[in-house]
Amino acid sequence: MPAILPKSKAPGVDFCGVKEYYYIVRSDLGCYMRSTNFNEGKDLNVFSLHPSCQGGEHYLAHQDDLFYIIKGGAYRRVSNMNRDTEAVVYNLHPNCQGGDHYLSAFGFFYIIFQSKGVYRRITNMNTDSDAVEYSLHPSCRDGLYYWGIKDYYYFVKPHDEWGIQYYRTTNFNKNLDAVTYSFHPDVVNFLPGGLAITQGSAFGTWEAIKTISNDSNTPITWNKKITRKVGYDKEKMSSIEHNWSVSISASYQSGALTEAIAKYQFSINTQYGGKSVNTEQENWSEATDVEESVSLTLQPKEKIYIWQYQLGLGKKSILFCRDMKFNSNPNPPTDVPLPPSNQ
């Protein structure tokens, strides 16, 4: 069963929270989602991430309504990630660098060092003030992402037989008041690798779009036009955004966010329901029927199969590639005509 990518394998992806809002940052897509309830899929709004707020290694939000974006040995503090308002940059104290996860809750900042099984609690990431280290409770050590709000800590649990879930507690050291919640499918769609969970794993296949036969005893020349679909079937994916209120830059036309998420899904490896291919050079405009003239010479009793490469999710083909192959083998080709991704 496919799973979402952990933070360690998804640069630019993170969770954070403040007051009644929870956030999923997709810096890799240049946007973030805000919700009041991940379990119920409530108030799902997607906003552009300001260029100055992109490329962060970690994102967290504090109860002072400020967001903190960590990059290297510094962090940027803003009051709005969409507009980069009230931006100030500080050095990250050496003792606060190198964490696997960063979050804020109960008026403190927390840095999780998963491999050591500990977390560091401080009141200021610039000065490392009031620093204390605690052991992580065994039940709290294997989170894929961590975040916090004023009175709770949260983390995303590894995928299991119950699907993709998140965990809430009031103490990472003692694992107090623990509660587990499932993610709403509309939230899962926004997570890296989430499309494979809601739609099915990515696949690539050669589909026979035409078979030409010469049943005679003499060679023939076949000159005709064939029609095939080329492009992205936007309608099949349109339901992904139905419950999202998308308020992102003008460069994102309707459906373009889902397109970007689909490209990402195809690029990741099979462990996370992907196909490990780069589709950037394919035609991602609305799928249309394209005519092409074909001229073939067929020997007596010969059959020619015309194949087209298609990519899809679950059982639905959604990207009809330009690549075609002609052969006399009734079995589909086995090669992948797209370049490998760097994911």
Solvent accessible surface area in square Angstrom, and as a share of the most:
residue,aa,sasa,rsa
1,M,182,0.81
2,P,27,0.17
3,A,21,0.16
4,I,2,0.01
5,L,8,0.04
6,P,24,0.15
7,K,20,0.08
8,S,103,0.66
9,K,104,0.44
10,A,2,0.01
11,P,107,0.67
12,G,10,0.09
13,V,1,0.00
14,D,2,0.01
15,F,0,0.00
16,C,2,0.01
17,G,2,0.02
18,V,9,0.05
19,K,116,0.49
20,E,97,0.44
21,Y,60,0.23
22,Y,31,0.12
23,Y,14,0.05
24,I,0,0.00
25,V,0,0.00
26,R,0,0.00
27,S,11,0.07
28,D,64,0.33
29,L,22,0.11
30,G,17,0.16
31,C,0,0.00
32,Y,13,0.05
33,M,0,0.00
34,R,60,0.22
35,S,0,0.00
36,T,39,0.23
37,N,42,0.22
38,F,2,0.01
39,N,49,0.25
40,E,88,0.40
41,G,15,0.14
42,K,103,0.43
43,D,84,0.43
44,L,6,0.03
45,N,31,0.16
46,V,0,0.00
47,F,43,0.18
48,S,22,0.14
49,L,3,0.01
50,H,55,0.25
51,P,103,0.64
52,S,49,0.31
53,C,0,0.00
54,Q,58,0.26
55,G,47,0.45
56,G,3,0.02
57,E,87,0.39
58,H,21,0.09
59,Y,1,0.00
60,L,2,0.01
61,A,3,0.02
62,H,22,0.10
63,Q,75,0.33
64,D,67,0.35
65,D,63,0.32
66,L,28,0.14
67,F,14,0.06
68,Y,13,0.05
69,I,5,0.03
70,I,3,0.01
71,K,107,0.45
72,G,45,0.43
73,G,36,0.35
74,A,30,0.23
75,Y,11,0.04
76,R,61,0.22
77,R,66,0.24
78,V,0,0.00
79,S,32,0.21
80,N,34,0.18
81,M,1,0.01
82,N,46,0.24
83,R,151,0.55
84,D,22,0.11
85,T,46,0.27
86,E,128,0.58
87,A,41,0.32
88,V,58,0.33
89,V,89,0.51
90,Y,69,0.26
91,N,109,0.56
92,L,4,0.02
93,H,51,0.23
94,P,100,0.63
95,N,74,0.38
96,C,0,0.00
97,Q,72,0.32
98,G,68,0.66
99,G,8,0.08
100,D,58,0.30
101,H,8,0.04
102,Y,4,0.01
103,L,1,0.01
104,S,4,0.02
105,A,3,0.02
106,F,73,0.30
107,G,27,0.26
108,F,51,0.21
109,F,10,0.04
110,Y,6,0.02
111,I,0,0.00
112,I,0,0.00
113,F,24,0.10
114,Q,49,0.22
115,S,113,0.73
116,K,146,0.62
117,G,5,0.05
118,V,31,0.18
119,Y,7,0.03
120,R,36,0.13
121,R,60,0.22
122,I,0,0.00
123,T,51,0.30
124,N,58,0.30
125,M,2,0.01
126,N,50,0.25
127,T,75,0.43
128,D,16,0.08
129,S,39,0.25
130,D,96,0.50
131,A,41,0.32
132,V,58,0.33
133,E,91,0.41
134,Y,72,0.27
135,S,59,0.38
136,L,1,0.01
137,H,55,0.25
138,P,98,0.62
139,S,52,0.33
140,C,0,0.00
141,R,107,0.39
142,D,79,0.41
143,G,4,0.04
144,L,26,0.13
145,Y,0,0.00
146,Y,1,0.00
147,W,1,0.00
148,G,2,0.02
149,I,24,0.12
150,K,115,0.49
151,D,72,0.37
152,Y,62,0.24
153,Y,11,0.04
154,Y,7,0.03
155,F,0,0.00
156,V,0,0.00
157,K,50,0.21
158,P,50,0.31
159,H,38,0.17
160,D,49,0.26
161,E,137,0.61
162,W,190,0.67
163,G,18,0.17
164,I,10,0.05
165,Q,24,0.10
166,Y,12,0.05
167,Y,23,0.09
168,R,50,0.18
169,T,0,0.00
170,T,35,0.20
171,N,39,0.20
172,F,0,0.00
173,N,46,0.24
174,K,127,0.54
175,N,30,0.15
176,L,83,0.41
177,D,94,0.49
178,A,47,0.36
179,V,57,0.32
180,T,57,0.33
181,Y,59,0.23
182,S,54,0.35
183,F,12,0.05
184,H,55,0.24
185,P,76,0.48
186,D,17,0.09
187,V,0,0.00
188,V,5,0.03
189,N,7,0.04
190,F,0,0.00
191,L,1,0.01
192,P,0,0.00
193,G,2,0.02
194,G,0,0.00
195,L,1,0.00
196,A,3,0.03
197,I,52,0.26
198,T,46,0.27
199,Q,49,0.22
200,G,21,0.20
201,S,49,0.32
202,A,12,0.10
203,F,52,0.22
204,G,21,0.21
205,T,40,0.23
206,W,12,0.04
207,E,75,0.34
208,A,54,0.42
209,I,53,0.27
210,K,86,0.36
211,T,64,0.37
212,I,7,0.03
213,S,47,0.30
214,N,3,0.02
215,D,115,0.60
216,S,47,0.30
217,N,120,0.61
218,T,84,0.49
219,P,81,0.51
220,I,61,0.31
221,T,84,0.49
222,W,30,0.11
223,N,99,0.51
224,K,124,0.53
225,K,131,0.55
226,I,7,0.04
227,T,77,0.45
228,R,22,0.08
229,K,78,0.33
230,V,8,0.05
231,G,0,0.00
232,Y,1,0.00
233,D,17,0.09
234,K,70,0.30
235,E,140,0.63
236,K,81,0.34
237,M,1,0.01
238,S,47,0.30
239,S,64,0.42
240,I,4,0.02
241,E,30,0.13
242,H,133,0.60
243,N,94,0.48
244,W,16,0.06
245,S,59,0.38
246,V,56,0.32
247,S,63,0.41
248,I,29,0.15
249,S,53,0.34
250,A,103,0.80
251,S,99,0.64
252,Y,58,0.22
253,Q,143,0.64
254,S,102,0.66
255,G,13,0.12
256,A,24,0.19
257,L,3,0.01
258,T,3,0.02
259,E,32,0.14
260,A,22,0.17
261,I,4,0.02
262,A,0,0.00
263,K,44,0.19
264,Y,22,0.08
265,Q,2,0.01
266,F,0,0.00
267,S,14,0.09
268,I,2,0.01
269,N,63,0.32
270,T,105,0.61
271,Q,112,0.50
272,Y,12,0.05
273,G,1,0.01
274,G,3,0.03
275,K,57,0.24
276,S,44,0.28
277,V,5,0.03
278,N,57,0.29
279,T,4,0.03
280,E,101,0.45
281,Q,138,0.61
282,E,18,0.08
283,N,52,0.27
284,W,24,0.08
285,S,66,0.43
286,E,87,0.39
287,A,18,0.14
288,T,80,0.46
289,D,101,0.52
290,V,57,0.32
291,E,110,0.49
292,E,70,0.31
293,S,84,0.54
294,V,14,0.08
295,S,76,0.49
296,L,38,0.19
297,T,82,0.47
298,L,0,0.00
299,Q,95,0.42
300,P,51,0.32
301,K,134,0.57
302,E,46,0.21
303,K,99,0.42
304,I,20,0.10
305,Y,33,0.13
306,I,0,0.00
307,W,13,0.04
308,Q,2,0.01
309,Y,4,0.02
310,Q,17,0.08
311,L,0,0.00
312,G,0,0.00
313,L,0,0.00
314,G,29,0.28
315,K,201,0.85
316,K,70,0.30
317,S,19,0.12
318,I,0,0.00
319,L,0,0.00
320,F,19,0.08
321,C,1,0.00
322,R,118,0.43
323,D,48,0.25
324,M,38,0.17
325,K,71,0.30
326,F,84,0.35
327,N,43,0.22
328,S,71,0.46
329,N,72,0.37
330,P,84,0.53
331,N,96,0.49
332,P,68,0.43
333,P,24,0.15
334,T,136,0.79
335,D,67,0.35
336,V,73,0.42
337,P,41,0.26
338,L,15,0.07
339,P,70,0.44
340,P,112,0.70
341,S,24,0.15
342,N,148,0.76
343,Q,110,0.49
